[in-house]
Amino acid sequence: MRIAVGGIHIECSTYNPVETGYDVFRVERGTSQFASSTFGFLHDYPATFLPTLHARAIPGGPVTAAAYTALVNEFLDRLRAHGPVDGLYLAMHGAMFVTGMEDAEGDWITRARAVVGPDCPIAVSYDLHGNVTQKIMDCIDMFSTYRTAPHIDVEQTMRRSVSMLVRSIETGVRPFVVWTPVPVVLPGERTSTVDEPARGLYAGLAESELADGIWDASLMVGYVWADEPRATAAAIMTGTDAGALREASNALAARYWGARETFAFGSRTGTIAECVALARSHAGALTILADSGDNPTGGGVGDRADVLRELLAQGAGGVILASIADRSATDTAYAAGVGAAVSLSVGGTLDTGGSKPVPVSGTVTMLAPAVDGRDREAVLDLDGVAGGFRLVLAARRRPYHAIADFERLGLGLSGCGILVVKSGYLSPELAPLAALSLMALSPGSVDQDVARLPRLRKMRATFPFDKDFDWVPEASVSARAAAWAGVP
């Protein structure tokens, strides 16, 4: 049993003005692909897995056409080199946007199908914040998506997809997919599976799989910060019984549609000014304030200084802010050295049409070791702030969502009063530390107040951009269902 493995994983905000080039991707190819923790679980299966290429990048702006072309062509070349395979597993994200292209994942998967031929089963796994299309459904045989947000079931999802593929090859039974698009596109922070109604919706998916003829049940929230026609939520079922799949898909889609008005943020929200004021009034315990509109793990630029400006204006102390992406300011700190006094203009170097830079002065207290200048990180203690204010600068956008991110910089959180991170919902590591969790509905490429973003390319009424319309679920069957099972 020979199974090829590959894929590409990135989400791209079309509102982010900074394109994603080839150098941003971490590319695993050949034997290094299976040496990574991502695919280590494959050793548990009775198959020979054949590495091609898997590319992954931090969320950001649109992928350049040149970067995409180089990656997809190398993937296809490596796939061809393996010759006939018994199956193909693709680990995808689902929210990639390539400049000048519609439905980038559809292109990737369609071209993979052309290489492996019509008889080879293809299984894919997706992030629940991806967008899918009929083009994608028509090319695949099995589909599975994450059931948690924040994502703590990545490996479990990948295992479900691979397990279906191995089962199909071993038994000769060919499943197919049925899906029901739902005209709702909400931010992940309003649909976290930690909170209702998403928690209950996703908890019920495993029960759907108990029905005869259903192998997998998936619910896609979609990716809202892509202003493109394919952005949608969707119920997706894999199995062998067309009737059961249609019924289950439509029922799940109807439940999601019925809950659309009840999705809410899991933490307290407000304007930047309101959240800073609340954080300052909450003395004696750690408040974590998320700058949600500039979250780099959602596709934000990472260089907006709106929250920094407001913190300084209100005289907030006991603060750690991590981070603002500013290559010039970071390089200036490195040139000055630890212990040096510096005066800097911070932020607004990438998203130049949005945030304005903020002038600061302080002392450089830490410079992270970095072989590559793009990996530089500096810590500044700002002048004249009662209670202290430690500002982290980074040469490029990066998240600070793990405790190790702060420990690496010598920043202990125990004495911190206000921790500011560029995030939406808090990571599983940070969330338990917060006595008070606040999410500022700040502007940026991943603005949580999505209705104030321009929506120029949607093809139909879609909640929450449109409110007064009716909808009835209607499942669609993949083209391969007709080919393999005679399903109309």
Summary of the structure (lengths in Angstrom):
residues: 488
radius of gyration: 23.3
end to end distance: 30.8
largest distance: 74.0
contacts: 1794
relative contact order: 0.14
helix: 31%
strand: 24%
